[in-house]
């Protein structure tokens, strides 16, 4: 029996309401040479019955004997997959009809790229299109800040996952995709297409929404692993500075002292990478400076003292930043948004 070109892996847990749309979006792909592994993680609703209502021969249902969680179910899918490429799919989302075809064609034409994602559309509570970086070094360097690939929207070379023993960390309930990419970056090359090929459903059913109350706990654990991987010494106060640079002002509010220390933390990251060479030196510095530049626009609403502290820490006052601040101040005085 010929092996399929693509293996689709979709874990399912209590998604009766949405899993049908997810399944149909894969069965209606323009690319037909795939197997569809659906891993039911002991759903307590009607998810399994809904899955069984589809009789397509490409579907292979795997039932976990007990609830093992998303990362472990993803690993079950990897072990069972027979395709040249692995495609991830979440059971409450939707794939565009040409998703697999475009990702497959791109990877076939670009053998130096091992994992490829795409832009995605957020829908449900609010609609928004999100695009991602395309350059592999930029994607890797930005991992220290954000999960820079839409993991559920990715296609991956199966032989590379097996060659470098890449699996999902089952100790994570949220962020396992981020840590997976952190480990993959040492061996694999990344890219993202600009095409919108994946549709991410916002709502209370999503993993991020369910973890929202503990999101700081989940994200701080990811950051600890990322910083340890970089080889930079850190303490809890610096972990909060890291989040401050991402404008997480609910964790650390803007102040002159915080802004000064956040610049020092950024310089510490850059210096550490120069020693450990974990990331491309020039690209990593560029991505760090990008975070610093974005911080300016986020602190402007917090007043002159913070803007002054930013300029002092920068060592320069760019004309366009000064113009932006004066324009913002005038509009605020006039009551304009």
N, C-alpha and C positions, 0 to 999 in steps of 0.2 A: 504494500500500500504506500503510495506517495505521501511524503510529508507535506503539510500545508506550508505555504509561504509565510503566513502570519498566524500567531496565536494571540487571541484576545483573552485577557484575564479580567474578570469582573466579580469581585467579592460582593456578597449581598447579606445584609442583616436588617430585617424588619423594614423593607422598602416596598411593600405591596402596592402602595399608592403610585409609585413612580417607576418601578422596575420594568414595567411593560414598555414604556416609552424608550427607556435605555436599550432594551433588547431589540426593539423594532428599528431603532436608529442604526444598530449594527447589522442587522439582517438586510437592511435596505442599502448597504454600501455598494458603490459602483465597482469596487474591488471585491471579487468573490472567493479568492483562494485563501480561505482562513478556517481555523477551528475556533470555536467560541466556548471557552471554559468559564462556567458560572459556578462559583463556590458559595454555597449556602452555609452561613455560619450559625446554624441552629436558630433560624428565624422563628419567632413566636407568633407572627401574624400569618397572612395568606401568601407571603412571598413565594414559597416553594410551589404552591399550587399554581400561582401565576406563571412561574418559570416553566412548569411542566405543561402548560397549555400551548406551548410552542413546540412544533414537531419537526423543525428544521434539523436535518441530519448533521449539520456543522456544530450544533450545540452539544456540549458534554457537561452534564450536571455532576458536580462533586459535593457531597454532603459531609460536612465536618461532624464527627461523632460527638463533639462538645463545642461550646462557644469558645473560640480561641482568639478572637479579635482580628482587626484589619491587617496588620503587618504579617501575622502568621498565615492568614488566609492568602495574602499576596504571595508568600513563599510557597504555599501549596500549589498555587497557579504556575509559578516558575518551574517547580519540579515536574509538573505534569505536562508542561508545554512541549510541543514537538516542532514548532515553526522556526523559520530562520530569524524572524523578527517577533518581538513581544510588544503588544499594544495593551496599555492599561485603560480601564474604563470604570467609572464610578456608577453605582446602580441607581442614582437619582439624577444623572446628567444625560445629555443628548449629544451625539456626534453628528456633524454634517455628513451628508451622503458621500462626499468625495474625500473624507478625512483619511482613510487608510490608503487610498490610491495616491494622494499627493505626498504623504509621508513615505510610502514605499518607493515611489519614483525618485524622491529626493535622496533617500539613503542609497538606492541602487546607483544613482549618478554621482554620489559623493562618498566614496568608500572611507575617507578619512574621518567622517562624522559617525559617531556611534549611538548617540541619543538625540532625537529631534522632536521638538514640540511645536506649538503653533500659538497664534493669538487665540484668545477665548472671549466669549460673550457671557457676562454675568446677567442672569435674569431671575425673576421671581419677585423679591422685595424691591429691587432697583435694577434697571438695565444699564449696562456699561460694557464697552469693549476694552479689553486690556491686551496690550502688545508687550512683547518681551525682547530682551537683547538677542542679537543674532550671532555675535562673535563668541567663540568658545572661551577665550581667555577672559573676556568681560563677564560672561555668564558665571564662570568659575570664581572670579574675583569678587563678584557681587554676592556670592553665597554667604559671606561673612555678615551680610546685612539682611538679606531676604532670600526666600526660596525663589531663585531666579529662573526657574523653569516650571511651567504648569504640568506637574508630573502626571496627572491623570490623562493629560492630552498627548503624552509622549509615545513614540515608537523607539524600541531599543534593539540593538543587535544581540541576539541570544548567545551567540558564541563568545562574545566579550564578557557578558555577565558571568558565564560559567568559567571562562578562562581566568578571571580575576576574583572568583568566589564572592560575587556581589549579591547580597541578600538584604532584605529589610530587617532592621533591628526590632525584634519582637518585644523589647522592653518599653518601646514607645507606643503610646495610644494616640498621640497627635505629633506630627513632625517627622514621622519615619521616612517620608519622601525626601525631606530636606537633608537628613542625615545620610540617606542613601546616595544622594547627589554629592555630598561632601566626600564620601569615600570613593565614589566613581571618578571624581575629578582628577585623582592621581593617576588614572589609567586611560580614561576615555575622553573623547572630544564631543562637544555639544553644539547644537544650533537650534534656532527657533524660526519657523516660517511666519511671515506676516499674515498669511491667510487665517481667517477666523474659521477654525475647524472643530471647535469644541464649545459646548454651551453648558456653563456651570450654574446649577440651580442654587440660588440663595434661599435660606429659610431655616426654620428650627430643626429640620432633619439633618442638616449638614454637620460634619464632624467639628468644624470650626465653631459653629453656633452652640453645639452641645458642650464644647470645652471653654466657652467664653468666660465663665466665672473663674476658671483656672488657667486662662490663657497666658498670664504672666509666668505662672509656674511652668507650663509646658515650654513657652518660648525661652525662658531663662535657662532651662536645661539644654535646649538646642544650642543657645549661644555659648554656654559653658563648654560643650563638646567642640564647637567650631573654634573657639579661642584656644582651647587645649591643643587642637589639631594644628593651629597656626604656631603654637609654641610660645604664646605671649602670656606672661604672668598677669593675673588679674585678681581683684577682690570684688566684693559685692557692690561697693560704691562705683567701681569702674564698669560693672555690668549695667548699672543704671545709667551711667554716662553713655554707654553704647546705645541703649534704648532712646536716650535723649536725642542723640544724633539722628534718630529715625522719627523725631517729633512725637515721641510717646510722652507727652507732657503730663499725663495722668500719673506716670511713674516718677518723674522728676520735673518740677516746674522750672521755667526759665528764670535765671538770675545771672548777674555779672560773674559771680564765682563759678556757677555751673558751666557757663559758656566758656570761660577761661580753661577750666579743667577738661571740658570736652575736646577742646583743641589739643591739649596735651595728650589726651587719650588717643586721639586720631594719629598724632605723631608717633606715639608708642606702637600702634598697630603697624604703621608704615616701616618703622625701624625693625620691628620683629620680623616682618616678612623679608626685609633685606638680609637678615641673618639666616632664617630658616629656608628661604626660597620656596615656600609652599605654593606661591602664586607668581605669575609673571610680574616681575618687579614694576615695570612702567605701568602696566594695566592696573595692578592692584592700587598703586598710588593714585592713578587717575580716578578709579572708582571711589576711593576714600575721599578725594577732593570733591567729587560729585556730591557726596553726602554733606560735606561741609557747605558747599554752595547752596544746596537745597535748604539747609538749615536757616540761612538768612531770611528767606521768604516766609518761613514758618514763625520766626521770632519777631518780625516787624510789628504784628499786632500787639506785642507785649511791651512796647514802649521804647523811648529814646535810650534809657540806660542800658537796655539789653542790646540794642542796635550798636551803641557806642562800644560796648564790651566785645561785640562780634568783630567790629572793625579793628579794635586794638589787638585782639587775638590773631586776626588775619595778617596784621602788619601792613595792610594797604586798604585804600578805600576806592574800589572800582566805581567809575563814573556812573555806569548803568545801575548799580546798586543804590547809589546816592540819589539818583533821579527817581528810582522806584520808591524809595523811602519818602522823599518829599511829596511825590504824587499821592502816595497812600495817606500821608498826614493831611494834605490839603483836602482830599476827598472826605476824610473823616471829620474834619472841621465843618465842612459843608453838608454833612449828613448824607453823603453819597456812599453807595456800596462799591 
